[in-house]
């Protein structure tokens, strides 16, 4: 059976039939996003940035595990697990890239925190480089400021421990699947007037 393809070689030449075909053919690919997320997460097992005691995968698993054990909801768990998923391709702006991966599927608070965690975590080390460790203060009036500060303190800066007993990728796979099977940009999920914050422990 001949593979279906569009007629055009330039997008502006495509007709409705072409674009309806693409829309139909993209459905299986989009529906398997969660599998590509898991594959990318596994790749981070081979990424051990020079000097750290653990891999990027282990860091993510520790972060997701801490969120889970603190009683966080699934959006926070996935946000913690994948907060550095962009590190392999975009080390200079991994926070923003990671946020874009999860943004269509989690509430705004979580994607905002992941997007800004890079500048917030500078509180721990920036002064050693002569940088402004309080650069995050430019966001002090943002409703998610405390959530991001708490995220960095509880589920990021302390997740470089080779002796921490964290959960496996397999443990998180059903949660990844459930989140990335959601309808993208569903207003009922991504928009909320409420700041959930991290769970009280």
Kinemage of the C-alpha trace (Angstrom):
@kinemage 1
@onewidth
@group {chain A} dominant
@subgroup {mainchain}
@vectorlist {calphas} color= white
{ca unk a 1} P 0.000 0.000 0.000
{ca unk a 2} L 1.358 3.371 -1.054
{ca unk a 3} L 2.207 5.777 1.787
{ca unk a 4} L -0.024 8.823 1.831
{ca unk a 5} L 1.801 12.099 1.327
{ca unk a 6} L 0.881 15.701 0.692
{ca unk a 7} L 1.089 17.099 -2.824
{ca unk a 8} L 2.988 20.277 -1.921
{ca unk a 9} L 6.692 21.066 -1.654
{ca unk a 10} L 6.022 24.536 -0.199
{ca unk a 11} L 3.587 25.034 2.662
{ca unk a 12} L 1.844 27.916 0.905
{ca unk a 13} L 0.930 25.568 -1.955
{ca unk a 14} L -0.914 23.108 0.283
{ca unk a 15} L -4.674 22.783 -0.019
{ca unk a 16} L -7.305 21.732 2.494
{ca unk a 17} L -6.977 18.081 1.509
{ca unk a 18} L -3.250 18.182 2.240
{ca unk a 19} L -3.676 19.736 5.654
{ca unk a 20} L -6.519 17.444 6.673
{ca unk a 21} L -4.278 14.514 5.728
{ca unk a 22} L -1.458 15.870 7.907
{ca unk a 23} L -3.824 16.424 10.800
{ca unk a 24} L -4.953 12.792 10.619
{ca unk a 25} L -1.439 11.392 10.240
{ca unk a 26} L -0.118 13.437 13.193
{ca unk a 27} L -2.593 11.949 15.674
{ca unk a 28} L -0.646 8.718 16.389
{ca unk a 29} L 2.609 10.668 16.719
{ca unk a 30} L 1.131 13.172 19.151
{ca unk a 31} L -0.546 10.421 21.160
{ca unk a 32} L 2.845 8.799 21.793
{ca unk a 33} L 4.513 11.914 23.221
{ca unk a 34} L 4.760 10.250 26.616
{ca unk a 35} L 6.947 7.485 25.126
{ca unk a 36} L 9.402 10.031 23.747
{ca unk a 37} L 9.475 11.784 27.127
{ca unk a 38} L 10.387 8.510 28.834
{ca unk a 39} L 13.036 7.814 26.177
{ca unk a 40} L 14.551 11.281 26.679
{ca unk a 41} L 14.545 10.794 30.431
{ca unk a 42} L 16.387 7.491 30.014
{ca unk a 43} L 19.013 9.219 27.858
{ca unk a 44} L 19.826 11.437 30.803
{ca unk a 45} L 21.162 8.352 32.543
{ca unk a 46} L 24.216 8.714 30.310
{ca unk a 47} L 24.608 12.424 31.044
{ca unk a 48} L 26.800 12.955 34.047
{ca unk a 49} L 27.974 16.519 33.912
{ca unk a 50} L 31.582 16.786 34.967
{ca unk a 51} L 31.973 17.114 38.714
{ca unk a 52} L 28.555 15.956 39.913
{ca unk a 53} L 28.235 12.742 41.916
{ca unk a 54} L 25.118 11.572 40.027
{ca unk a 55} L 23.655 11.600 36.494
{ca unk a 56} L 20.984 13.977 35.241
{ca unk a 57} L 18.531 11.070 35.309
{ca unk a 58} L 19.265 10.366 38.961
{ca unk a 59} L 18.789 14.048 39.752
{ca unk a 60} L 15.363 14.042 38.086
{ca unk a 61} L 14.335 10.810 39.781
{ca unk a 62} L 15.389 12.176 43.173
{ca unk a 63} L 13.425 15.361 42.572
{ca unk a 64} L 10.303 13.489 41.439
{ca unk a 65} L 10.609 11.078 44.351
{ca unk a 66} L 10.863 13.864 46.913
{ca unk a 67} L 7.770 15.514 45.437
{ca unk a 68} L 5.893 12.219 45.525
{ca unk a 69} L 6.926 11.440 49.098
{ca unk a 70} L 5.897 14.938 50.177
{ca unk a 71} L 2.365 14.155 48.990
{ca unk a 72} L 2.469 16.409 45.931
{ca unk a 73} L -0.141 16.069 43.208
{ca unk a 74} L 0.682 14.606 39.800
{ca unk a 75} L 1.414 17.981 38.169
{ca unk a 76} L 4.085 18.769 40.765
{ca unk a 77} L 5.546 15.270 40.550
{ca unk a 78} L 5.903 15.491 36.769
{ca unk a 79} L 7.243 19.041 37.032
{ca unk a 80} L 9.880 17.904 39.517
{ca unk a 81} L 10.763 14.783 37.545
{ca unk a 82} L 11.167 16.679 34.256
{ca unk a 83} L 12.407 20.074 35.457
{ca unk a 84} L 15.802 19.478 33.796
{ca unk a 85} L 14.600 17.449 30.786
{ca unk a 86} L 15.892 20.209 28.479
{ca unk a 87} L 19.439 19.977 29.813
{ca unk a 88} L 20.800 17.737 27.062
{ca unk a 89} L 19.951 20.058 24.169
{ca unk a 90} L 19.761 23.439 25.893
{ca unk a 91} L 22.109 23.614 28.887
{ca unk a 92} L 22.166 27.430 28.829
{ca unk a 93} L 18.357 27.750 28.999
{ca unk a 94} L 17.307 24.282 30.098
{ca unk a 95} L 14.720 25.694 32.502
{ca unk a 96} L 12.754 27.380 29.722
{ca unk a 97} L 13.035 24.400 27.396
{ca unk a 98} L 11.889 22.019 30.127
{ca unk a 99} L 8.926 24.278 30.854
{ca unk a 100} L 7.868 24.220 27.211
{ca unk a 101} L 7.858 20.416 27.236
{ca unk a 102} L 5.360 20.270 30.111
{ca unk a 103} L 3.450 23.543 29.558
{ca unk a 104} L 0.600 22.122 27.432
{ca unk a 105} L -0.208 19.457 30.022
{ca unk a 106} L 0.186 20.863 33.548
{ca unk a 107} L -1.237 23.841 35.385
{ca unk a 108} L 0.351 27.221 34.865
{ca unk a 109} L 1.867 27.366 38.348
{ca unk a 110} L 3.983 24.269 37.702
{ca unk a 111} L 5.205 25.297 34.247
{ca unk a 112} L 6.038 28.793 35.570
{ca unk a 113} L 8.088 27.310 38.397
{ca unk a 114} L 9.997 25.003 36.038
{ca unk a 115} L 10.601 27.911 33.647
{ca unk a 116} L 12.063 30.099 36.389
{ca unk a 117} L 13.813 27.597 38.660
{ca unk a 118} L 17.174 28.377 37.051
{ca unk a 119} L 17.249 31.958 38.258
{ca unk a 120} L 15.709 31.051 41.617
{ca unk a 121} L 18.346 28.444 42.419
{ca unk a 122} L 21.091 31.023 41.912
{ca unk a 123} L 20.459 31.949 45.560
{ca unk a 124} L 22.626 28.940 46.449
{ca unk a 125} L 25.700 29.590 44.323
{ca unk a 126} L 25.727 32.801 42.266
{ca unk a 127} L 27.834 34.754 44.769
{ca unk a 128} L 30.683 32.279 44.273
{ca unk a 129} L 30.922 33.518 40.677
{ca unk a 130} L 30.448 37.183 41.528
{ca unk a 131} L 26.873 37.122 40.234
{ca unk a 132} L 23.698 38.408 41.866
{ca unk a 133} L 22.367 35.611 44.055
{ca unk a 134} L 19.155 37.601 44.571
{ca unk a 135} L 18.358 37.964 40.874
{ca unk a 136} L 15.085 36.156 41.533
{ca unk a 137} L 13.856 39.185 43.491
{ca unk a 138} L 12.678 40.723 40.212
{ca unk a 139} L 9.789 38.243 40.507
{ca unk a 140} L 8.989 38.955 44.165
{ca unk a 141} L 5.509 40.250 43.289
{ca unk a 142} L 4.629 37.215 41.188
{ca unk a 143} L 1.975 34.958 42.663
{ca unk a 144} L 4.217 31.927 42.092
{ca unk a 145} L 7.337 33.336 43.777
{ca unk a 146} L 7.001 31.281 46.952
{ca unk a 147} L 6.141 28.118 45.011
{ca unk a 148} L 9.342 28.456 42.981
{ca unk a 149} L 11.454 29.273 46.029
{ca unk a 150} L 10.028 26.257 47.865
{ca unk a 151} L 10.488 24.022 44.809
{ca unk a 152} L 14.179 24.859 44.599
{ca unk a 153} L 14.689 24.332 48.327
{ca unk a 154} L 12.764 21.086 48.716
{ca unk a 155} L 12.936 19.328 45.360
{ca unk a 156} L 15.982 20.581 43.471
{ca unk a 157} L 19.035 21.813 45.404
{ca unk a 158} L 19.037 18.732 47.662
{ca unk a 159} L 18.720 16.180 44.841
{ca unk a 160} L 22.383 15.479 44.118
{ca unk a 161} L 22.814 12.753 46.725
{ca unk a 162} L 24.263 9.412 45.548
{ca unk a 163} L 22.914 7.767 48.706
{ca unk a 164} L 19.292 8.901 48.360
{ca unk a 165} L 16.864 6.001 47.830
{ca unk a 166} L 14.788 7.236 44.889
{ca unk a 167} L 12.054 5.601 42.816
{ca unk a 168} L 12.729 4.142 39.352
{ca unk a 169} L 11.638 5.418 35.939
{ca unk a 170} L 9.192 2.516 35.830
{ca unk a 171} L 7.529 3.846 38.969
{ca unk a 172} L 6.893 7.196 37.266
{ca unk a 173} L 5.924 5.867 33.820
{ca unk a 174} L 2.153 5.623 34.522
{ca unk a 175} L 2.166 9.219 35.796
{ca unk a 176} L 4.065 10.438 32.734
{ca unk a 177} L 1.584 8.634 30.490
{ca unk a 178} L -1.429 10.052 32.330
{ca unk a 179} L -0.182 13.645 32.140
{ca unk a 180} L 0.967 13.569 28.514
{ca unk a 181} L -2.241 11.853 27.387
{ca unk a 182} L -4.213 14.901 28.537
{ca unk a 183} L -5.696 17.233 25.963
{ca unk a 184} L -3.036 19.853 25.267
{ca unk a 185} L -3.741 23.339 26.649
{ca unk a 186} L -6.986 22.249 28.285
{ca unk a 187} L -8.110 25.409 30.138
{ca unk a 188} L -9.573 23.246 32.901
{ca unk a 189} L -6.030 22.047 33.648
{ca unk a 190} L -3.583 24.801 32.755
{ca unk a 191} L -5.535 27.826 33.956
{ca unk a 192} L -6.237 28.309 37.621
{ca unk a 193} L -6.791 31.386 39.732
{ca unk a 194} L -5.580 29.418 42.733
{ca unk a 195} L -1.966 29.119 43.830
{ca unk a 196} L -1.637 25.538 45.024
{ca unk a 197} L 1.899 25.814 46.317
{ca unk a 198} L 3.878 22.840 47.513
{ca unk a 199} L 2.253 20.522 50.020
{ca unk a 200} L 2.788 21.290 53.703
{ca unk a 201} L 5.081 18.780 55.393
